[in-house]
Amino acid sequence: MYICRNKVESKTITMRHIIATSCALIISASLFAQQVNDDTYSTGQDRVNQYNVITTAVSFLTITPDSRSGAMGDAGVATSTDAWSQHSNASKYALADEDMGVGLSYTPWLSNLGIKDINLIYLAGYKKLSSKKEAVGASLCYFSLGDIPAYDDNGSAMGYTISPQEYSFDLSYSRYLADNFVMGMTGRFIYSNLTGGAVENFHAGKALAVDVSGTYFKKLKVIMPGLLTLGFNLSNMGSKISYSEDNKDLIPANMKLGAGYTMQIDQYNKIGMYVDFNKLLVPTPPIYEKDTTGKDVLIAGKDDDVSVPQGIFQSFYDAPGGFKEEMKEFTLSIGAEYWYNEQFAIRAGYFNEAETKGDRKYFTAGAGLRLNVFGLDFSYLIPVNGKNSPLANTFRFSLIFNFDGAKS
């Protein structure tokens, strides 16, 4: 089945092949999504149990770019502040203990398929302002999809390749709004070039989006003294992206809700436990059947060709399978982190997605090291469905620079 919808075809290269391939490479679990005949959608229960994966353009924005969250099942909304907070919850920058931090992360993507030229590079950082109650942040996310052979409408190779590339650039501002609450705003420019200029009448897509995030924190004593953190991040709320004059696609507007509790066991040992819930704020694909005249008739769900604001609200009640299917659109991330003397960390986590919504299920593990000037993190992904998964053997590598440590 086609992973992304596109209604226009070129005379030289089929544009939908490019977009479909690109999206499949980003959200690898969709490679296993099954095509189901519409006749099987006879009852609500059938619809709940059938594949109905939600897809968007520029899906690279949903990939966790850093090793720390990547080692904790992608949980990151309510973790302590680091350079990578720009992706998960930029409001946390206002809570940073250090005056300034910068990080660089690298992720080879789908290396288990033998593809060596797909990778995600993420550069992020923040700076506390003079009041110490506010901060600014910035990040650049670059995604290279490697080289893709070009084919014409008949499926014949054209003898050359295209190199799709996508990136986003962010700027954020965060500050205290109360003694125990901070909020952040992020502006984002998105650029997606899926054809490299090789397809006539198709151009690079551009879009603008914003994130709204917040964090509440409070010291508690549950068994032992600790810090409770609750956070949210409404991300990628912005314009549709267009690759031609005749089509516009939704970007992955998203809602993250998270909670965490960090316990200080003693002077040297600390443990944090975190959980995130995630949902795409994008319409669920409806079910159509053809009538006697060959016209598509909507039989379940709601029309997904809607405006961005309507799509965000509609995403909570438009699943063809009703409430049960809506609940399956939430993914779960669980993570734990142990620190010794704020210098060495061990991490583990689990990510779960419903089988009918992509079936990404995997364990994660990783470690971190902090020195005076820089820190190192890495993570490793272990898919539940075994070594044949495209996500198997996914490593992430991250480097953090501590400017306070350099001054001292």
ABEGO torsion letter per residue (X at the ends): XBABBBABBBAABBAAAAAAAAAAAABAAAAABBBBBAAABABAAAAAABBBBBBBBGAAAABBABAAAAAAGGBAAABBBBAAAAAABAAAAAABABABBBBBBBBBBGAAAGBAABBBBBBBBBBBBAAGABBBBBBBBBBBAEBBBBBBAAGBBAGBBBBBBBBBBBBBBBBBABAABBBBBBBBBBBBBAAGGABBGBBBBBBBBBBBBBBBBBBBBBGBBBBBBBBBBBBGBBBBBBABAABBBBBBBBBBBBBBBBBBABAABBBBBBBBBBBBBBBBBBBBBBBAAGBBBBABEBBABBBAAAAAAAAAAABAAEAAAAAAABBBBBBBBBBBGGABBBBBBBBBBBAAAGGBBBBBBBBBBBBAABBBBBBBBBBAAEAABAABGBBBBBBBBBAAAAAX
